[in-house]
């Protein structure tokens, strides 16, 4: 299951992580986000122990979302060593997200 990332745990779970991190920025009211959600959950299972896969509810965690300049959702950010190294805005197939994750691992 994807890790719930919040304003409170972002620093520890993402910035200080020794693994590559994929974060899905979403909201409950967002239709395309509901399409991406199951894909993110599958990636969380497949990459368990190899990468951190998490979700940020932009409505509940505005500090992180605004600090990272999230303007459109769904947006998926890929972090390595605490820095954003890739991103995907909008719906993308699982294969595309897995390829981006593999490329930075």
C-alpha positions in Angstrom: 0.0 0.0 0.0 1.2 3.5 -0.9 2.6 5.5 2.1 0.5 8.5 3.1 2.9 11.5 2.9 1.9 14.6 4.8 3.3 18.1 5.5 4.4 16.6 8.9 6.3 13.5 7.6 7.5 14.8 4.2 11.0 15.7 5.4 11.7 12.2 7.0 9.9 10.0 4.4 11.0 11.8 1.2 13.9 14.2 1.7 15.9 12.0 4.1 15.0 8.7 2.4 17.9 6.5 1.2 15.6 5.1 -1.5 14.1 6.6 -4.7 10.7 8.1 -3.9 7.6 8.3 -6.2 4.9 10.6 -4.9 1.4 10.9 -6.3 -0.1 14.4 -5.6 -3.9 13.9 -5.8 -7.3 14.9 -4.4 -10.5 13.0 -3.8 -12.6 15.2 -6.1 -10.1 14.7 -9.1 -11.4 12.3 -11.7 -8.0 11.6 -13.4 -6.5 11.1 -9.9 -8.9 8.2 -9.4 -7.5 6.7 -12.6 -3.9 7.0 -11.4 -4.5 5.8 -7.8 -4.8 2.1 -8.6 -1.6 2.3 -10.7 0.3 3.9 -7.8 -1.0 1.2 -5.4 0.3 -1.5 -7.8 3.7 0.2 -8.0 3.8 0.4 -4.2 3.4 -3.4 -4.0 5.9 -4.2 -6.8 8.6 -1.8 -5.6 8.2 -2.5 -1.8 11.7 -2.5 -0.3 13.3 -1.1 -3.4 11.6 2.4 -3.6 9.2 4.4 -1.5 5.8 5.0 -3.2 3.5 7.5 -1.6 0.6 9.8 -2.0 0.0 13.4 -0.9 -3.6 14.6 -0.6 -3.2 18.2 -1.9 -6.3 19.4 0.0 -4.9 18.3 3.4 -1.2 19.0 2.8 -1.0 22.4 1.2 2.5 23.3 2.5 4.3 20.5 0.7 2.1 20.9 -2.4 2.8 24.7 -2.7 6.5 24.4 -1.8 6.9 22.0 -4.7 4.8 24.1 -7.1 2.1 21.6 -7.7 -0.5 23.3 -9.8 -2.1 20.5 -11.7 -3.2 17.1 -10.4 -2.5 14.3 -10.7 1.2 15.1 -10.6 3.8 12.4 -9.9 7.2 13.5 -8.7 10.3 11.3 -8.5 12.9 12.0 -5.9 16.4 10.8 -5.5 18.7 12.0 -2.7 16.0 14.4 -1.6 15.8 16.2 -4.9 13.1 16.1 -7.7 14.7 14.3 -10.6 11.6 13.6 -12.8 7.9 14.3 -13.0 4.8 13.2 -14.8 1.8 15.6 -15.0 -1.6 14.0 -15.8 -2.6 10.4 -16.4 0.1 8.0 -17.6 0.2 4.2 -18.1 1.8 2.0 -15.4 4.6 1.0 -17.8 5.6 4.7 -18.3 5.8 5.3 -14.5 7.7 2.1 -13.9 10.2 3.0 -16.6 10.8 6.4 -15.0 11.3 4.8 -11.6 13.7 2.2 -13.1 15.7 4.8 -14.9 16.5 6.7 -11.6 17.1 3.7 -9.4 
